Amino acid sequence: MGRSYFHLHLVSDSTGETLITVARAVVAQYEGVAAIEHVYPLVRSNTQLERVIHEIETAPGIVLYTLVEQDLASRLEEVCRATGSPHLSVLEPVHALLSSYLGTHSTARPGAQHMLNAEYFKRIDAMNFTLLHDDGHLPHDLDDADVILVGVSRTSKTPTSIYLANRGLKTANIPLVPGVPPPAILETAKTALIVGLVATPERIVQIRQNRLLSLNADDDTSYVDREAVAEELAASRRLFARNGWPVIDVTRRSIEETAAAIIDHYRDRRQRLNAS
């Protein structure tokens, strides 16, 4: 069965991240359908909006928007009606709910969620820490981390670390290499949450083979031997069990799903530490 396509216009007065995330989450629920995305970030003036309108008139489709300036929103809605383009203010239902519950009205502030506040600088600090502590670097201060990820090669440690850092968690990751003992501080760390990452041998071998192929490297090595990989994973599981570290199988998880599970563990651990 062929795939059908439609134009999806995403108009934002900020970065557009909210719209992109919402739109893709919904479109993914429809099999055999794909969106041709037109993303317009930082639309904050009539001149910028007119460029968007020209695109919508050229390729009508569904229009999702987050414009807090009412004049801009009204103009966009007018054009959508004229072109027969279904349209929705994605944030309006949430605004209406909050306004009703709180008994007050919002103040139009485009991009307010991206203000340079303490939370923003916390994320920057976490990102700097994470980049410095990638792949086992600077092990002496591992306990300054919020989270430490441990696993054999190709268990998505680095991308998961970067994602967690963007959520404000200082994250270090330690590779488990056959014949090389892990840093001793892992055994004594008291503050950081340590999480073991595993996957099936088949998945690890597949990713490693692709890695070697991209490097034009010889694949006649134990690095991609299934039995050797299975033993690596078994040894890692024994290490995790011996230390009582939570384990997450990343075989069928996206980076976002793995990170969400880690954040749950982190919150539970913080609650237990605060209660003790």
C-alpha positions, 0 to 999 in steps of 0.5 A: 500500500502506498504512503500518502503525504500532506503539507503540515505547516508549523508556525511559532513565535519561538524555536518551534520545538513544542510544535515539532514534538507535538506534531510528530507525536501525533502523525506517528500514530497514523500508518501509511501517512507522512507529513511534509513539514514546513517549519517557521520559527521566530515569527514575530512580525507582520513581515515574517508572517506574510512570508509564511502566508505565501508558503501556505497559499502555495501549498495548503495543508494543516496549520498548527501554530503557537503565536501569542500575539493576537494580531498575528494569530488572527491574520494567520487564521484569516488566511487559513480559512481563505485557503481551506487549511484546517488550523489549530492554536496548539497552546490555546486549550492549555491556556484556556484550562489554566486561565479558568483554573487560576482565575487570571489571564496570561501575559503574551511573552513569545519564547518565555520558556527559553528565558535565561533563568537559573534552570537554563544555566543549570542545563548548560552546566550539566552539558559542560560536565557531561561532555567532559565526562564522556566515555570514562574521562575525568573519573576522579570526580565521578561522584559529582555527577547526578547520574553515571551510565555504565555499559559495554560499547554501543549501549547508547551511553553517550547520546543518552548522557547528552539527552539527560544533560539537556534535562539538567542532569550532570551525567557521566558514562563509563565504558566496560572494556574486556580485561580492563577493571572499571574505575574504583570510584564506581564501587564507592560512589554515594551521591550519583545514581549509577545505572547499567545499560544492556542490550541483546548480543545480536543488537550490539553486534549489529551496531558494532558491525555498522560502526566498523563498516563506517570506519572501513575497519576489519570486522574479523575481531572479537569486538563483533563476535557474538559469543565474545559480546554475549560474555561481555554483557554477562560480565556487565550484568554480574557487575550490576547485580553485585552492586545493586545498580538498576539495569535498563535494556536499551534494545528496543528503547529510543534514547528518550525512553531510556532517559525517561526510565533513568529520570524515574530512577533518579527521582525515586533515589532523591526521594529516598535520600531526602527521607533518610 
